[in-house]
Amino acid sequence: MGKGLRVVRTARGWSQERLIFEIERYARQHMLNVASSASLKTYVSEWENGRRVITERYAVILRPLLGVTDAELGGEPVRSVPQQPDGYEDLLSRIDSARSVGDSMVNTFMDQTELLRTVDRQMGASGLVDQMNGHLMAMEDALTFAVLPGTRRPIATALAGAATLAAWQALDAGSVERAWRHYELAKRAAQDADAPQYLAHAMGEQAYVLGDAGRPEMAVELIRDAQRTHAERQSPRLRAWLSAAEAELCAAAGMQDDARRALDRAAAALPEGAHARDSDMLSIFLNADHLARWRGNVLALLGDSSAMDDLYASLQATDPTFVRAKAGLHSDLTQAHLARGEFDEARSNLQQARLLANRTGSVRHRRRVELLTGRL
């Protein structure tokens, strides 16, 4: 275990010295004992070269610090399964326990997802990896032993929403494979729940993985397929969200006319009013202010100087708890200023984007910041 540590460290843009500093700071904040700086320097080198195993003493620090799982650090988690002479008794016990999962327990699952979503958007996903993995495992376990549809569907719906959130967090932390697997879990859960709106949303977010991986045309195909997935059962706000996502992915693919048409469809589908949450899908945040920010993002990607008005208006209107979204806004403004040759303003916004990306530990935003830095 440990060979993957170099990969996740460098993805975050940290040197070994920075990692040691962060380990020591985390240990002080959480009143944990760690080795001296000199010893940690040796440990990190040996961890990354596979000559020393990362013990649980340090894994509990590295997981939230880097936003990764044990498997991503380089080892496979081992689960011990107690051997029983008669497995039926244990199986029936688990099935009976699953049957007792009522509305209150499902609501608890949903509340926990909402709490993790709130912490994520304010502080970033890195420190939530253990909590999120435990949350998903609890729901997966409940679903595995839930037999009848009336029991399975509510659990599967809760799992679909949580797995989609976990996937976006993993993508933000730079853990691409984990993100993809969580999206596949979300899609399976949505199908089990007969919840096509959750399926469409998971497909729409999964398209961003393809876009980030350098397959923009395939990403556009997937987002359009998501829009066709039981379109008659999609809420207006979800349809607007999918159209706005299509516009962004089309812009990244260089499909300017398609991007503008998708923006128009998003505006036409969006319900009126300041309310942003979808009553059927709490993972959807979209109102006129959010759409204006998204429109500015798309226009900035297209190199359209008119993006500036939307972006600066959104910067004033954005909820201060959406810290990661503000990092994206400043990156968009950097791109818009660059398109107009306004380099001082671009540098100022890029500095803000970098600070917010570092604050939330967003590898995804950091990559964009580095790309924009190369253009200055």
Stockholm file with secondary structure:
# STOCKHOLM 1.0

chainA/1-376         MGKGLRVVRTARGWSQERLIFEIERYARQHMLNVASSASLKTYVSEWENGRRVITERYAVILRPLLGVTDAELGGEPVRSVPQQPDGYEDLLSRIDSARSVGDSMVNTFMDQTELLRTVDRQMGASGLVDQMNGHLMAMEDALTFAVLPGTRRPIATALAGAATLAAWQALDAGSVERAWRHYELAKRAAQDADAPQYLAHAMGEQAYVLGDAGRPEMAVELIRDAQRTHAERQSPRLRAWLSAAEAELCAAAGMQDDARRALDRAAAALPEGAHARDSDMLSIFLNADHLARWRGNVLALLGDSSAMDDLYASLQATDPTFVRAKAGLHSDLTQAHLARGEFDEARSNLQQARLLANRTGSVRHRRRVELLTGRL
#=GR chainA/1-376 SS CCTTHHHHHHHTTCCHHHHHHHHHHHHHHTTCCCCCHHHHHHHHHHHHTTSSCCCHHHHHHHHHHHTCCHHHHTCCCCCCCCCCSCHHHHHHHHHHHHHTCCHHHHHHHHHHHHHHHHHHHHHCSGGGHHHHHHHHHHHHHHHHTCCSHHHHHHHHHHHHHHHHHHHHHHHHTTCHHHHHHHHHHHHHHHHHHTCHHHHHHHHHHHHHHHHHTTCHHHHHHHHHHHHHTTGGGSCHHHHHHHHHHHHHHHHHTTCHHHHHHHHHHHHHHSCSSSCCBCSSCTTCBCCHHHHHHHHHHHHHHTTCTTHHHHHHHHHHHSCTTCHHHHHHHHHHHHHHHHHTTCHHHHHHHHHHHHHHHHHHTCHHHHHHHHHHHTTC
#=GC SS_cons         CCTTHHHHHHHTTCCHHHHHHHHHHHHHHTTCCCCCHHHHHHHHHHHHTTSSCCCHHHHHHHHHHHTCCHHHHTCCCCCCCCCCSCHHHHHHHHHHHHHTCCHHHHHHHHHHHHHHHHHHHHHCSGGGHHHHHHHHHHHHHHHHTCCSHHHHHHHHHHHHHHHHHHHHHHHHTTCHHHHHHHHHHHHHHHHHHTCHHHHHHHHHHHHHHHHHTTCHHHHHHHHHHHHHTTGGGSCHHHHHHHHHHHHHHHHHTTCHHHHHHHHHHHHHHSCSSSCCBCSSCTTCBCCHHHHHHHHHHHHHHTTCTTHHHHHHHHHHHSCTTCHHHHHHHHHHHHHHHHHTTCHHHHHHHHHHHHHHHHHHTCHHHHHHHHHHHTTC
//
